[in-house]
Amino acid sequence: MTPSQSRLGSLDALRGLAALGVVLFHYLPYYDTLFGHSLTLPQLLTDALSFGRYGVHLFFILSGFVIFMTLERTRNAAWFGMARGVRLLPALWAGIALTFISVHFLGPESRAVSLDTALLNTTLLHEYLGAEHVDGAYWSLVIEATFYAWMALLFYTLRDWQKLRLAFWVWMLISYAGVTGWQRIPDSLEFLVKDLMFVKYAPLFMGGMLIYRIYRYGRPPVADAALLVMAVSHGLLAYNAPYNLFVLGCFAVFSLAVAGWLNWLANPPLLWLGSLSYSLYLVHQNIGYGVITWAYNIGLPGWIGVALALGVALALASLIHYNIEQPALRRFRAWRKRAETHQTVGAPAKIFD
């Protein structure tokens, strides 16, 4: 593995560690809050695991980095949309089906949704239409899909980094206004600002994109550096202490990985975990709750229930990753290669130099 591959591999490893942090948060402190555990964890460990909920914020930083790289290599918005759809949807649909079935057989009953709601989840528009999530973790996928739509619109419309950076400055300032003064936002604009522009999270994506720009093009101009400082600092206002410091730490760790200081993370176990991270995220929460509750109901100790839930989640994630996620991506890439070979326009252009 070359240094560059190790550097990008360390980002995959971070994705896997972030996913594991989310899983352990849901299975231990959050399950205890919702349903009650019989096992007792040291308070220090409980406090540490509570930071796992913010692993999603690292996902958002990673998405900004990866998506900007993808945009520069993709010819137009149609190809970008298809690529993102193939990346997200087949695994999502499998996760929805498995979670829907599991919850109806194992519970928790409070997490069950109707078939109509489950079908609406397959579009990732369900939250905007007032429908529940099949799995609570899907809230972040709605934001991811909305982010992809914004980037396709902005990137392929503006086609100039100077204009795009100006759009990001506007979005950044709106994000600061959104997290510091909801009461001053008119009701008519609240849905746009809070939901469609997701002002609590947008700077995480923008920060990832700006770090990619540094990785790709070297030392940034002052305007880029200032925007990155704004993106990183936003978390200090958007989240309560000490979690805001943890989000700050996510930026620091991510930057170290991009700089090549964490290449040692690119080892087989963590790369495997990183490859499963998306599928694991899709199937872990409600299915895990059902397994833990079932284990309690038949008299097993809590730690065995948690271990069983983790094992089931990893097994299902592997099943989805190797039999649905990877084959779908391979077929799409082969089809795309054939389609682009027959076009006369030429190879996709790198738009921003």
N, C-alpha and C positions, 0 to 999 in steps of 0.2 A: 504494500500500500504506500503510495507516494505521500509526501508531506501534505500536499493539497487535498488528497483523498482522506487522509487522517484528520485534517482540519474539518472537512465537511462531515466526515464520519462522526467526529465528536459532537456535532450538532444533532445527529440522529440519536446518539447516546443520551444527550441531554433531553431529547424528546421522550425517550423511554423512561428516564428517571423522573421526569415531570409527570408522565402518565402513572407511574407507580406511586408517586406521592399523592396524586388525586385518589387513586384506588384505596390506599391505606387510610387516607382521611375519611373516605366514605364508610369503610368497613369498621373503623374503630371509633374515633370520637363522634363522628356524625351519626353512625348507627346508634351509639349509646344515647345521643340526644333525642333521636326520633323514637326508638323502640326500647332502649335499655339493654345494656350488656350485663351478664353476670360476672364477667371477668373484670378485674380492677387493674388499671394501668397506673404506673407512677405518674404523678402530675407533670413532671418535666417531659416525659415521653408524650403524654396527651397534648401538652402545649406545642411540642415540636411537630407532631403529626397534624395539628390544626393548620399549620402553614401549607399543608398539601393542597388545600383548596386553591391556592394561588399558583399552582403548577400550570393552570390554564393560561395565566398571564404570560408564562414563558412560551406556551404554544403560540400565542398571538404575536410575540416578538419574532419567533421562528417563521411564522407565516409571512410577515412583512418581508423578511429577508428572502425567503424562497420564492414568493410570488413576484417580487420585482425581478429576480433572476429569470423567472419563467416568462414574464411579460416581454423582456428584451429579446427573448429567443422565439417569440410567437408572432406569426404574420399579422393576425387581425383578431378582433374581439370574438368572432365566431369560433375560431380554433381555440382561443383561450377558454371560452365558455365550455366548449365540448371537453377540453382537457380537464378542467376543474370538475365538470359533472361526472366524468368517468372516474376521477380520483375519489370523489366524495360519495356518489349515490349508490353504486352496487353494494358496497360494504354497509352503508347506512340502511338500505332496504333489508339486508340480511339481519342486521342488528335490531331493527324494528320488529321483524317477524319473530326472532328468537325471544326478544324481551316481552312482546305481547303475549306469546304462548306461555312463557315462564311465569309471568305475573298472574295469569289466569289460573295456573295450576298450583303454584307455590306461594303466591302472594308477593309482597304485602297487598292486601285488598285495597288499602288506601291509595296505591299506585296504579290501580287498574284504570284503563281508558277504554272507550268504545272502539269498535272496528272503524267507524267513520273517522274518529280522531286519529287512529293509527295510520289510516290511509292518507290523511291530510299531512301527517308528519313526514311522509315520503317526499313532499314538495319543498320542505324547509321554509314554507310560508306560514305554517300553522300558528306561530306565535303572533304574527301580525294580524291573523284572523281570529284571535282570541281563543284558540284551542290549546289544550294541555300538551305537555311533552310526554311521549311514550316513556322516556327515561329523562330524569331531571338533568342529566349531563348534556342534553341536546341544546340547551340554551346557547352554548358557545358556538354550535354549528350554525345556528341562525345568524349569529354575528359574522362568522366566517363567510357564509354565502353572501351576506349583504356587503361585506368588504370586497369580495370578488366582483360584485356588480359595480360598486363604486370605481374600482380600479380599472375595470374594462372601459367604463365610460370616460374616466379622466385620462387614462393613458392613451387610448386610441383616438380620443378627440383632440387633446392638446398636442401630443407628439413632440413635445419640447420640454426639456427638464426645467428651464427657467419658469415656464408657465405652470408646470406641474408643481414645482416648489412653491409658487405663489398660492396655488390652490391648497397646498398642505398648510401653509401659514394661516390661511383663513380658517381651515378646519381646526388647526391647533388652537387658535384664539377662541373659537366657538367652544372647543372642548374645555378650555380653562373657565370660560364663562359658565358652562353647563355644570361643572362640578363645584363651583363656588357660589352659585346663586340661582337655584331652581326657582325660587319665588319670584325672580325678576323676569323669567321667561314667559311670554304670553301663552295662554292655553292653546292658541291656534298653532303655535310653533313647537309645543312640547313633544309631540310625536316625532316630528322631523329631527329635533335636536337629540332627544333622549334615545329614541329607538332606531331611526334610520341612520343617524350619524354616530350612534353609540359612543357618546363623548367620554364615558369612563374608560373606554378601551382603545379608541382610535389612535391615541398617541403611542400605544404599544406597537401597533402595526407600523406606524410611521417611523418609529425608532428603529425597528428591524430593517425597513427599507433604506434608511439613511446609513445604517451600519453596513448594509450590502454595498451601497455606493462607495463607502470607504474601502471595503474589501476589493471591489472591482476596479476603482479608479484612483485609489491612493488618497493623499491628504486632501481633505474637503475644503472648499471655499468657506469664507466666514459665514455666509448666509446658511449653508448646510450645517456647519458646526453649531451655530446658534439655534437652529431648528432642532437638532439632536439634543442639545441641552434642555430645550423646552419640553421635548418628548420625555426625557428621563425625569425631569423635575415634576412633571405633571402628576406622577404617581404619589408624590409626597402630599398632594392635596386631595387626590381622588380616593385614597384609602386611609383607613384609620391606623394609627400606630398600634403595634409594631409592624403590622402587615405592609405598611407603605415602605418601610425599610427593606422588607423582604423583596418587594417588587423592584426596588432599587438594586438589590443584590442580584436579581435575575438579569438585569441589564449588564451588570458587571461580569457575571459568570459567562453570559452569552458573548460578550466582547472578548473575554479571555479565550474562549473557544475559537472564535473567528480569527483571533490573532495567532493561533497555533499553540497556545500555552496548555491546552487541555487535550492534546492529541492522544495521550495515554488512555483517555476514555474510549477510544475507538478500538475496543477489544471485542471478541466474538460474543460473550454473553450480553453486553450492553448494546451492541449493534443489533442482536436478535431482538432484544426488548424494544429497541427503537423501531424496528421494522413492524412490530406488532402494535405499536402505541395507538394508532388510530382505531384499529379494530378493538383493542382492549378498552379504549375509552368508550366505544359504542355499547359494549355489552356488560360492563362491569357492575353498574350501580344497582339497578332494580333486580337484576338476576342474582347479584351477590346478596342483596337483602333477603331475597327469598330463600337462598341456600342457607344463610346463617340462621334465619328463623326456623327453617325445617330442622336444622341440626339441633337447635334448642328444643324443639318440640319432641324429638325422639330421645332427648336426654344426654346429648353430647355436650362436653364443655365448650365454652365460648371460643377458646383459641382454636379448637378443632374446626368449628364452624367457619371461622375466618379463613383458616388454611384451606378448607374445602372450597369456599367461595373464590379465593384467589386461584386455586387450581382449575376450577370450572371456567372462570373468566379467561385465564390464559389458554385453556384448551379451545374454547369457543373462538377466541381471537385468532389462534393459529388456524383453525378451520376456515374462518372467513378470509384471513390474509392469504393463505396458500391456495385456496380453492375458488375464491371469488375476486378478491382485490387484485392480486397479481395477474391472474389470467385476463381480467378485464383490461388492465393497463397494457399488457403485452399485445392484446388484440387491437386496442386503439392505436398504439404506436405503430404497429405494422400497417394498419389501414391508413394512418396519416402519412406514413412514409410513401406508400404507393400513390396516394392522392397527390402529394406534393411533387412526386417524380413526374406526374403527367401534366403539371401546370407549367405554363410558360413564363410566369411572372418571375421565377427565380427563387432562391433560398430566402427564408425569413430574414429581414434586416434587423440589425441591432440599431434601435432607434436613437438611443441616448449614448453619445460618446464623451 
